[in-house]
Amino acid sequence: MNVNKSEKKIVILSGAGISAESGLGTFRDTDGLWEKYDLNEVATIDAWHRNSELVLSFYDARRTQVLASEPNKAHYALAELEKHFNVEIITQNIDDLHERSGSKNVLHLHGEILKGRSVLNDIHLYPINGDIKMGDLTPDGHQMRPHIVWFGEAVPRMLDAEEIMSHCDILIVVGTSLNVYPAAGLRYACPDNSVKFLVDPNNLPLGDQQFEHFQGTATEKIPLLVDKLIQEFKNA
Ligand code: APR
């Protein structure tokens, strides 16, 4: 066992808010993506069948933004945490900012914008760093689509995420409005006796679960929380 590393497992449940300060929009804030686009036209499996070109162009624009963005201090602080704890990140985000900041264990519940897949299945994933157009085919000869979980589709990694969450000693929920299920229900898979933290400028209706609220933005509060956890481990 690495004596410089705690045995405690930290699970991070992240959402669009952690990437907001990297310039990537959230969905439900006042200036959010769903204020500018009708999600029923661009982010559902029915939308894909109805108007694939519109869906492809929506995600081409998201991909261009992600490629032009950089991780922020919150992403880097979470990567630092891995030097002292077993950290697993479960993210609803489709960007690669957690990975680019150095986090190693990242599970994308809603897919990854820099990957594509066949319309037939998500067994093979292909790197995508440009646009996807109608007529772009995967090696199996079928239309390429973004590797994104659309509304109306199953969340394939949900069981893996629940398994990770069930062994959590410390939970950090950052940058998610906890509006979208099943992801929003993951916090209930976390053991009752785990220590829970919320990082968000807003209060969230967390009901019966006790969270310590670091109220503020991710770049302001995640580094402070990471320092607190590392200091507590070193002084233990
Ligand atoms: N730092 C931290 N949190 C922030 C910041 C910030 N700088 N800015 C906004 N937030 C918070 C908001 O207060 C809100 O609680 O981030 C959260 C963003 O919530 P949403 O926009 O609903 O994003 P998210 O919860 O990730 O959405 C979940 O919805 O549309 C689907 O698939 C999409 O994965 C997405 C899912």
py3Dmol code that shows the C-alpha trace and the ligand (Angstrom):
import py3Dmol

protein = """\
ATOM      1  CA  MET A   1       0.000   0.000   0.000  1.00  0.00           C
ATOM      2  CA  ASN A   2       1.303   3.489  -0.795  1.00  0.00           C
ATOM      3  CA  VAL A   3       1.764   5.021   2.715  1.00  0.00           C
ATOM      4  CA  ASN A   4       1.575   8.476   1.162  1.00  0.00           C
ATOM      5  CA  LYS A   5      -1.911   7.736  -0.114  1.00  0.00           C
ATOM      6  CA  SER A   6      -5.078   7.544   1.942  1.00  0.00           C
ATOM      7  CA  GLU A   7      -7.194   4.394   1.672  1.00  0.00           C
ATOM      8  CA  LYS A   8     -10.288   6.565   1.504  1.00  0.00           C
ATOM      9  CA  LYS A   9     -12.137   6.605  -1.819  1.00  0.00           C
ATOM     10  CA  ILE A  10     -13.297   9.956  -3.091  1.00  0.00           C
ATOM     11  CA  VAL A  11     -16.024  10.058  -5.758  1.00  0.00           C
ATOM     12  CA  ILE A  12     -16.689  13.230  -7.705  1.00  0.00           C
ATOM     13  CA  LEU A  13     -20.059  13.679  -9.442  1.00  0.00           C
ATOM     14  CA  SER A  14     -19.520  16.570 -11.847  1.00  0.00           C
ATOM     15  CA  GLY A  15     -21.738  18.481 -14.234  1.00  0.00           C
ATOM     16  CA  ALA A  16     -21.595  21.379 -16.677  1.00  0.00           C
ATOM     17  CA  GLY A  17     -20.843  23.904 -13.922  1.00  0.00           C
ATOM     18  CA  ILE A  18     -17.259  22.666 -13.486  1.00  0.00           C
ATOM     19  CA  SER A  19     -16.561  23.512 -17.141  1.00  0.00           C
ATOM     20  CA  ALA A  20     -18.442  26.847 -17.076  1.00  0.00           C
ATOM     21  CA  GLU A  21     -15.257  28.785 -16.216  1.00  0.00           C
ATOM     22  CA  SER A  22     -13.519  27.095 -19.134  1.00  0.00           C
ATOM     23  CA  GLY A  23     -16.012  28.870 -21.367  1.00  0.00           C
ATOM     24  CA  LEU A  24     -18.339  25.907 -21.973  1.00  0.00           C
ATOM     25  CA  GLY A  25     -22.003  26.725 -21.360  1.00  0.00           C
ATOM     26  CA  THR A  26     -24.134  25.082 -18.739  1.00  0.00           C
ATOM     27  CA  PHE A  27     -27.605  23.917 -19.707  1.00  0.00           C
ATOM     28  CA  ARG A  28     -30.044  25.376 -17.196  1.00  0.00           C
ATOM     29  CA  ASP A  29     -28.479  28.622 -15.998  1.00  0.00           C
ATOM     30  CA  THR A  30     -30.163  31.791 -17.252  1.00  0.00           C
ATOM     31  CA  ASP A  31     -27.819  31.946 -20.271  1.00  0.00           C
ATOM     32  CA  GLY A  32     -27.712  28.158 -20.597  1.00  0.00           C
ATOM     33  CA  LEU A  33     -27.743  26.063 -23.758  1.00  0.00           C
ATOM     34  CA  TRP A  34     -31.362  25.063 -23.284  1.00  0.00           C
ATOM     35  CA  GLU A  35     -32.280  28.762 -23.308  1.00  0.00           C
ATOM     36  CA  LYS A  36     -30.712  29.048 -26.782  1.00  0.00           C
ATOM     37  CA  TYR A  37     -31.675  25.675 -28.271  1.00  0.00           C
ATOM     38  CA  ASP A  38     -34.746  23.476 -27.914  1.00  0.00           C
ATOM     39  CA  LEU A  39     -33.294  20.261 -26.499  1.00  0.00           C
ATOM     40  CA  ASN A  40     -36.132  18.359 -28.164  1.00  0.00           C
ATOM     41  CA  GLU A  41     -34.756  19.485 -31.533  1.00  0.00           C
ATOM     42  CA  VAL A  42     -31.073  18.674 -30.933  1.00  0.00           C
ATOM     43  CA  ALA A  43     -30.520  16.286 -27.997  1.00  0.00           C
ATOM     44  CA  THR A  44     -33.048  13.447 -28.219  1.00  0.00           C
ATOM     45  CA  ILE A  45     -33.077  10.178 -30.168  1.00  0.00           C
ATOM     46  CA  ASP A  46     -36.325  11.352 -31.829  1.00  0.00           C
ATOM     47  CA  ALA A  47     -34.578  14.547 -32.961  1.00  0.00           C
ATOM     48  CA  TRP A  48     -31.853  12.362 -34.533  1.00  0.00           C
ATOM     49  CA  HIS A  49     -34.453  10.421 -36.526  1.00  0.00           C
ATOM     50  CA  ARG A  50     -36.333  13.603 -37.441  1.00  0.00           C
ATOM     51  CA  ASN A  51     -33.443  15.866 -38.439  1.00  0.00           C
ATOM     52  CA  SER A  52     -29.995  14.239 -38.204  1.00  0.00           C
ATOM     53  CA  GLU A  53     -28.253  17.162 -39.918  1.00  0.00           C
ATOM     54  CA  LEU A  54     -29.473  19.616 -37.246  1.00  0.00           C
ATOM     55  CA  VAL A  55     -28.337  17.288 -34.460  1.00  0.00           C
ATOM     56  CA  LEU A  56     -24.931  16.778 -36.112  1.00  0.00           C
ATOM     57  CA  SER A  57     -24.442  20.550 -36.513  1.00  0.00           C
ATOM     58  CA  PHE A  58     -25.392  21.158 -32.848  1.00  0.00           C
ATOM     59  CA  TYR A  59     -22.740  18.687 -31.677  1.00  0.00           C
ATOM     60  CA  ASP A  60     -20.199  19.945 -34.279  1.00  0.00           C
ATOM     61  CA  ALA A  61     -20.529  23.354 -32.589  1.00  0.00           C
ATOM     62  CA  ARG A  62     -20.128  21.804 -29.101  1.00  0.00           C
ATOM     63  CA  ARG A  63     -17.027  19.895 -30.326  1.00  0.00           C
ATOM     64  CA  THR A  64     -15.457  23.061 -31.777  1.00  0.00           C
ATOM     65  CA  GLN A  65     -15.966  24.820 -28.422  1.00  0.00           C
ATOM     66  CA  VAL A  66     -14.458  21.932 -26.436  1.00  0.00           C
ATOM     67  CA  LEU A  67     -11.394  21.792 -28.713  1.00  0.00           C
ATOM     68  CA  ALA A  68     -10.886  25.539 -28.136  1.00  0.00           C
ATOM     69  CA  SER A  69     -11.298  25.288 -24.347  1.00  0.00           C
ATOM     70  CA  GLU A  70      -8.796  24.566 -21.586  1.00  0.00           C
ATOM     71  CA  PRO A  71      -9.166  22.887 -18.173  1.00  0.00           C
ATOM     72  CA  ASN A  72      -9.564  25.329 -15.274  1.00  0.00           C
ATOM     73  CA  LYS A  73      -8.230  25.418 -11.699  1.00  0.00           C
ATOM     74  CA  ALA A  74     -11.050  23.164 -10.503  1.00  0.00           C
ATOM     75  CA  HIS A  75     -10.145  20.414 -12.988  1.00  0.00           C
ATOM     76  CA  TYR A  76      -6.458  20.647 -12.030  1.00  0.00           C
ATOM     77  CA  ALA A  77      -7.238  20.585  -8.301  1.00  0.00           C
ATOM     78  CA  LEU A  78      -9.223  17.353  -8.725  1.00  0.00           C
ATOM     79  CA  ALA A  79      -6.293  15.839 -10.657  1.00  0.00           C
ATOM     80  CA  GLU A  80      -4.014  16.847  -7.723  1.00  0.00           C
ATOM     81  CA  LEU A  81      -6.333  15.005  -5.320  1.00  0.00           C
ATOM     82  CA  GLU A  82      -5.401  11.707  -7.054  1.00  0.00           C
ATOM     83  CA  LYS A  83      -1.884  11.979  -5.593  1.00  0.00           C
ATOM     84  CA  HIS A  84      -3.330  11.551  -2.087  1.00  0.00           C
ATOM     85  CA  PHE A  85      -6.590   9.604  -2.448  1.00  0.00           C
ATOM     86  CA  ASN A  86      -8.238   6.978  -4.643  1.00  0.00           C
ATOM     87  CA  VAL A  87     -10.338   9.292  -6.799  1.00  0.00           C
ATOM     88  CA  GLU A  88     -13.054   8.278  -9.270  1.00  0.00           C
ATOM     89  CA  ILE A  89     -14.769  10.948 -11.342  1.00  0.00           C
ATOM     90  CA  ILE A  90     -18.281  10.294 -12.609  1.00  0.00           C
ATOM     91  CA  THR A  91     -19.098  13.122 -14.979  1.00  0.00           C
ATOM     92  CA  GLN A  92     -22.222  14.088 -16.902  1.00  0.00           C
ATOM     93  CA  ASN A  93     -19.992  16.265 -19.092  1.00  0.00           C
ATOM     94  CA  ILE A  94     -19.090  15.307 -22.651  1.00  0.00           C
ATOM     95  CA  ASP A  95     -15.903  17.409 -22.697  1.00  0.00           C
ATOM     96  CA  ASP A  96     -12.439  15.965 -22.007  1.00  0.00           C
ATOM     97  CA  LEU A  97     -11.316  18.631 -19.530  1.00  0.00           C
ATOM     98  CA  HIS A  98     -11.044  16.221 -16.582  1.00  0.00           C
ATOM     99  CA  GLU A  99      -8.713  14.026 -18.664  1.00  0.00           C
ATOM    100  CA  ARG A 100      -6.727  16.935 -20.074  1.00  0.00           C
ATOM    101  CA  SER A 101      -6.107  18.251 -16.544  1.00  0.00           C
ATOM    102  CA  GLY A 102      -4.621  14.859 -15.568  1.00  0.00           C
ATOM    103  CA  SER A 103      -7.471  12.930 -13.929  1.00  0.00           C
ATOM    104  CA  LYS A 104      -7.085   9.249 -14.724  1.00  0.00           C
ATOM    105  CA  ASN A 105     -10.339   7.600 -13.601  1.00  0.00           C
ATOM    106  CA  VAL A 106     -13.129   9.383 -15.467  1.00  0.00           C
ATOM    107  CA  LEU A 107     -16.486   7.770 -16.286  1.00  0.00           C
ATOM    108  CA  HIS A 108     -18.628   9.688 -18.784  1.00  0.00           C
ATOM    109  CA  LEU A 109     -22.302   8.952 -18.083  1.00  0.00           C
ATOM    110  CA  HIS A 110     -23.605  10.961 -21.055  1.00  0.00           C
ATOM    111  CA  GLY A 111     -20.899  10.184 -23.614  1.00  0.00           C
ATOM    112  CA  GLU A 112     -17.885  12.027 -25.032  1.00  0.00           C
ATOM    113  CA  ILE A 113     -18.018  14.742 -27.717  1.00  0.00           C
ATOM    114  CA  LEU A 114     -14.555  13.819 -29.100  1.00  0.00           C
ATOM    115  CA  LYS A 115     -15.685  10.290 -29.919  1.00  0.00           C
ATOM    116  CA  GLY A 116     -18.020   8.885 -32.572  1.00  0.00           C
ATOM    117  CA  ARG A 117     -19.779   5.540 -32.990  1.00  0.00           C
ATOM    118  CA  SER A 118     -21.908   3.615 -35.447  1.00  0.00           C
ATOM    119  CA  VAL A 119     -25.669   4.226 -35.395  1.00  0.00           C
ATOM    120  CA  LEU A 120     -25.892   0.457 -34.863  1.00  0.00           C
ATOM    121  CA  ASN A 121     -24.062   0.188 -31.552  1.00  0.00           C
ATOM    122  CA  ASP A 122     -21.571   1.812 -29.188  1.00  0.00           C
ATOM    123  CA  ILE A 123     -19.167  -1.147 -29.091  1.00  0.00           C
ATOM    124  CA  HIS A 124     -16.487   0.584 -31.185  1.00  0.00           C
ATOM    125  CA  LEU A 125     -15.629   4.224 -30.539  1.00  0.00           C
ATOM    126  CA  TYR A 126     -13.695   6.399 -32.980  1.00  0.00           C
ATOM    127  CA  PRO A 127     -11.764   9.613 -32.206  1.00  0.00           C
ATOM    128  CA  ILE A 128     -13.445  12.645 -33.757  1.00  0.00           C
ATOM    129  CA  ASN A 129     -11.687  16.023 -33.844  1.00  0.00           C
ATOM    130  CA  GLY A 130     -13.669  17.673 -36.616  1.00  0.00           C
ATOM    131  CA  ASP A 131     -17.259  17.662 -37.878  1.00  0.00           C
ATOM    132  CA  ILE A 132     -19.451  14.618 -38.454  1.00  0.00           C
ATOM    133  CA  LYS A 133     -21.555  14.871 -41.615  1.00  0.00           C
ATOM    134  CA  MET A 134     -24.322  12.691 -43.032  1.00  0.00           C
ATOM    135  CA  GLY A 135     -22.580  10.117 -45.219  1.00  0.00           C
ATOM    136  CA  ASP A 136     -19.577   9.794 -42.879  1.00  0.00           C
ATOM    137  CA  LEU A 137     -19.483   6.041 -42.282  1.00  0.00           C
ATOM    138  CA  THR A 138     -17.901   3.852 -39.611  1.00  0.00           C
ATOM    139  CA  PRO A 139     -15.770   0.893 -40.822  1.00  0.00           C
ATOM    140  CA  ASP A 140     -18.855  -1.344 -40.525  1.00  0.00           C
ATOM    141  CA  GLY A 141     -20.446   0.808 -43.228  1.00  0.00           C
ATOM    142  CA  HIS A 142     -23.028   2.564 -41.104  1.00  0.00           C
ATOM    143  CA  GLN A 143     -23.605   6.245 -40.421  1.00  0.00           C
ATOM    144  CA  MET A 144     -21.244   7.744 -37.840  1.00  0.00           C
ATOM    145  CA  ARG A 145     -22.973   9.563 -34.941  1.00  0.00           C
ATOM    146  CA  PRO A 146     -21.680  11.419 -31.896  1.00  0.00           C
ATOM    147  CA  HIS A 147     -20.913   9.156 -28.923  1.00  0.00           C
ATOM    148  CA  ILE A 148     -23.475  11.025 -26.844  1.00  0.00           C
ATOM    149  CA  VAL A 149     -26.330   9.602 -24.730  1.00  0.00           C
ATOM    150  CA  TRP A 150     -29.403  11.477 -25.966  1.00  0.00           C
ATOM    151  CA  PHE A 151     -32.607  11.960 -23.998  1.00  0.00           C
ATOM    152  CA  GLY A 152     -34.723   8.889 -24.664  1.00  0.00           C
ATOM    153  CA  GLU A 153     -31.690   6.561 -24.728  1.00  0.00           C
ATOM    154  CA  ALA A 154     -30.445   4.251 -21.985  1.00  0.00           C
ATOM    155  CA  VAL A 155     -27.395   5.323 -19.923  1.00  0.00           C
ATOM    156  CA  PRO A 156     -25.054   2.337 -20.545  1.00  0.00           C
ATOM    157  CA  ARG A 157     -22.491   3.178 -17.818  1.00  0.00           C
ATOM    158  CA  MET A 158     -25.085   3.602 -15.047  1.00  0.00           C
ATOM    159  CA  LEU A 159     -24.404   0.247 -13.337  1.00  0.00           C
ATOM    160  CA  ASP A 160     -20.647   0.914 -13.349  1.00  0.00           C
ATOM    161  CA  ALA A 161     -21.322   4.336 -11.828  1.00  0.00           C
ATOM    162  CA  GLU A 162     -23.559   2.880  -9.108  1.00  0.00           C
ATOM    163  CA  GLU A 163     -20.854   0.328  -8.247  1.00  0.00           C
ATOM    164  CA  ILE A 164     -18.252   3.085  -7.906  1.00  0.00           C
ATOM    165  CA  MET A 165     -20.599   5.216  -5.815  1.00  0.00           C
ATOM    166  CA  SER A 166     -21.404   2.317  -3.466  1.00  0.00           C
ATOM    167  CA  HIS A 167     -17.781   2.309  -2.210  1.00  0.00           C
ATOM    168  CA  CYS A 168     -17.552   6.051  -1.700  1.00  0.00           C
ATOM    169  CA  ASP A 169     -16.082   7.421   1.570  1.00  0.00           C
ATOM    170  CA  ILE A 170     -16.172  11.060   0.454  1.00  0.00           C
ATOM    171  CA  LEU A 171     -18.587  12.419  -2.183  1.00  0.00           C
ATOM    172  CA  ILE A 172     -18.076  15.744  -3.952  1.00  0.00           C
ATOM    173  CA  VAL A 173     -20.995  16.966  -6.101  1.00  0.00           C
ATOM    174  CA  VAL A 174     -19.834  19.870  -8.264  1.00  0.00           C
ATOM    175  CA  GLY A 175     -21.504  21.891 -11.014  1.00  0.00           C
ATOM    176  CA  THR A 176     -24.695  19.925 -11.509  1.00  0.00           C
ATOM    177  CA  SER A 177     -28.291  20.969 -10.903  1.00  0.00           C
ATOM    178  CA  LEU A 178     -29.180  17.305 -10.241  1.00  0.00           C
ATOM    179  CA  ASN A 179     -32.085  17.715 -12.646  1.00  0.00           C
ATOM    180  CA  VAL A 180     -31.452  14.775 -14.965  1.00  0.00           C
ATOM    181  CA  TYR A 181     -32.065  11.172 -13.946  1.00  0.00           C
ATOM    182  CA  PRO A 182     -30.745   8.548 -13.595  1.00  0.00           C
ATOM    183  CA  ALA A 183     -27.484  10.515 -13.027  1.00  0.00           C
ATOM    184  CA  ALA A 184     -29.071  12.751 -10.386  1.00  0.00           C
ATOM    185  CA  GLY A 185     -30.078   9.685  -8.352  1.00  0.00           C
ATOM    186  CA  LEU A 186     -26.489   8.434  -8.059  1.00  0.00           C
ATOM    187  CA  ARG A 187     -25.946  10.301  -4.785  1.00  0.00           C
ATOM    188  CA  TYR A 188     -28.353   7.861  -3.106  1.00  0.00           C
ATOM    189  CA  ALA A 189     -26.009   4.961  -4.012  1.00  0.00           C
ATOM    190  CA  CYS A 190     -23.380   6.561  -1.783  1.00  0.00           C
ATOM    191  CA  PRO A 191     -23.167   5.006   1.741  1.00  0.00           C
ATOM    192  CA  ASP A 192     -25.123   6.935   4.374  1.00  0.00           C
ATOM    193  CA  ASN A 193     -21.992   7.342   6.521  1.00  0.00           C
ATOM    194  CA  SER A 194     -19.962   8.910   3.728  1.00  0.00           C
ATOM    195  CA  VAL A 195     -18.931  12.560   4.000  1.00  0.00           C
ATOM    196  CA  LYS A 196     -20.640  14.681   1.366  1.00  0.00           C
ATOM    197  CA  PHE A 197     -19.704  18.052  -0.118  1.00  0.00           C
ATOM    198  CA  LEU A 198     -21.569  20.280  -2.586  1.00  0.00           C
ATOM    199  CA  VAL A 199     -19.699  22.863  -4.674  1.00  0.00           C
ATOM    200  CA  ASP A 200     -22.113  25.181  -6.462  1.00  0.00           C
ATOM    201  CA  PRO A 201     -22.891  28.918  -6.402  1.00  0.00           C
ATOM    202  CA  ASN A 202     -26.530  27.990  -5.792  1.00  0.00           C
ATOM    203  CA  ASN A 203     -28.269  25.995  -3.095  1.00  0.00           C
ATOM    204  CA  LEU A 204     -29.748  22.690  -4.281  1.00  0.00           C
ATOM    205  CA  PRO A 205     -32.732  20.843  -2.798  1.00  0.00           C
ATOM    206  CA  LEU A 206     -30.757  17.905  -1.304  1.00  0.00           C
ATOM    207  CA  GLY A 207     -33.532  16.700   0.973  1.00  0.00           C
ATOM    208  CA  ASP A 208     -32.468  14.317   3.722  1.00  0.00           C
ATOM    209  CA  GLN A 209     -28.823  13.951   2.733  1.00  0.00           C
ATOM    210  CA  GLN A 210     -26.363  16.087   4.708  1.00  0.00           C
ATOM    211  CA  PHE A 211     -23.958  17.975   2.436  1.00  0.00           C
ATOM    212  CA  GLU A 212     -21.386  20.554   3.526  1.00  0.00           C
ATOM    213  CA  HIS A 213     -21.966  23.363   0.990  1.00  0.00           C
ATOM    214  CA  PHE A 214     -18.892  25.149  -0.340  1.00  0.00           C
ATOM    215  CA  GLN A 215     -21.009  27.886  -1.875  1.00  0.00           C
ATOM    216  CA  GLY A 216     -19.288  29.482  -4.822  1.00  0.00           C
ATOM    217  CA  THR A 217     -17.791  28.724  -8.209  1.00  0.00           C
ATOM    218  CA  ALA A 218     -15.785  25.597  -8.939  1.00  0.00           C
ATOM    219  CA  THR A 219     -12.490  27.438  -9.529  1.00  0.00           C
ATOM    220  CA  GLU A 220     -12.951  29.312  -6.231  1.00  0.00           C
ATOM    221  CA  LYS A 221     -14.131  26.438  -4.007  1.00  0.00           C
ATOM    222  CA  ILE A 222     -12.735  23.145  -5.383  1.00  0.00           C
ATOM    223  CA  PRO A 223      -9.073  24.143  -4.701  1.00  0.00           C
ATOM    224  CA  LEU A 224     -10.064  25.104  -1.111  1.00  0.00           C
ATOM    225  CA  LEU A 225     -11.905  21.797  -0.596  1.00  0.00           C
ATOM    226  CA  VAL A 226      -9.004  19.802  -2.076  1.00  0.00           C
ATOM    227  CA  ASP A 227      -6.537  21.584   0.254  1.00  0.00           C
ATOM    228  CA  LYS A 228      -8.825  20.847   3.240  1.00  0.00           C
ATOM    229  CA  LEU A 229      -9.029  17.115   2.376  1.00  0.00           C
ATOM    230  CA  ILE A 230      -5.275  16.795   1.787  1.00  0.00           C
ATOM    231  CA  GLN A 231      -4.434  18.625   5.035  1.00  0.00           C
ATOM    232  CA  GLU A 232      -6.875  16.453   7.023  1.00  0.00           C
ATOM    233  CA  PHE A 233      -5.282  13.318   5.543  1.00  0.00           C
ATOM    234  CA  LYS A 234      -1.741  14.515   6.313  1.00  0.00           C
ATOM    235  CA  ASN A 235      -2.695  15.455   9.882  1.00  0.00           C
ATOM    236  CA  ALA A 236      -4.599  12.213  10.511  1.00  0.00           C
TER     237      ALA A 236
END
"""
ligand_1 = """\
36
APR
N -19.009 26.626 -10.731
C -19.747 25.621 -10.162
N -21.051 25.383 -10.451
C -21.614 26.193 -11.371
C -20.924 27.254 -12.003
C -19.566 27.445 -11.657
N -18.824 28.424 -12.201
N -21.791 27.875 -12.860
C -22.970 27.218 -12.752
N -22.873 26.227 -11.855
C -23.894 25.256 -11.436
C -25.321 25.748 -11.533
O -25.701 26.430 -10.336
C -26.080 24.424 -11.693
O -26.365 23.844 -10.429
O -23.804 24.158 -12.330
C -25.079 23.534 -12.438
C -25.390 23.384 -13.914
O -26.595 22.658 -14.037
P -27.076 22.217 -15.499
O -26.920 23.353 -16.435
O -28.423 21.569 -15.333
O -26.002 21.123 -15.946
P -25.961 19.585 -15.556
O -26.497 19.359 -14.183
O -24.585 19.113 -15.849
O -26.971 18.912 -16.623
C -27.092 17.515 -16.563
O -28.493 17.627 -18.518
O -28.982 18.357 -20.640
C -28.440 17.323 -19.911
O -26.893 15.799 -20.771
C -27.002 17.101 -20.274
O -25.256 16.245 -18.840
C -26.266 17.231 -18.939
C -27.373 16.990 -17.935
"""
view = py3Dmol.view(width=600, height=400)
view.addModel(protein, "pdb")
view.setStyle({"model": 0}, {"cartoon": {"style": "trace"}})
view.addModel(ligand_1, "xyz")
view.setStyle({"model": 1}, {"stick": {}})
view.zoomTo()
view.show()
